[in-house]
């Protein structure tokens, strides 16, 4: 039986996350709760300058800005 390792990488850099991850999880402040998850369409490592990363970054930036505003409200809605 072959096992595939899982790596949990924590970053505050959205471009970095998009270039490395298969899935991005946004967490609330302490106590940490999952606020939103985003599946990255392409698999594999990319440069942070890759056009696909830049396109994903631009698309998520709007959601990310709204997400940051939502973290300060008492009723955090999850998007999972």
C-alpha positions, -999 to +999 in steps of 0.1 A: +000+000+000+015+033-011+008+064+010+007+099-004+020+125+021-001+156+029+016+190+036+000+218+055+016+250+045+006+283+063+011+316+044-004+350+044+006+354+007-023+346-016+000+344-047+022+319-029-007+298-019-021+298-055+013+287-068+018+258-044-016+246-033-043+222-045-067+237-019-066+270+000-084+273+033-092+307+048-093+308+086-109+333+110-090+349+139-086+329+171-103+306+177-096+296+141-125+284+121-127+276+084-144+306+068-139+296+031-122+270+009-110+274-026-099+245-048-070+254-072-079+241-107-043+233-118-022+208-099+015+212-095+040+238-086+040+271-105+059+303-104+041+332-086+046+350-119+027+323-139-002+338-159-026+312-144-016+322-109-021+359-118-055+351-132-066+332-101-051+359-079-072+386-097-103+365-094-099+357-058-088+392-048-124+404-049-136+375-028-106+379-005-114+415+002-150+407+010-138+378+031-116+401+052-145+424+059-167+394+069-142+382+095-150+411+117-188+404+118-201+382+147-220+359+123-192+344+100-209+325+072-189+296+059-185+289+022-175+252+021 
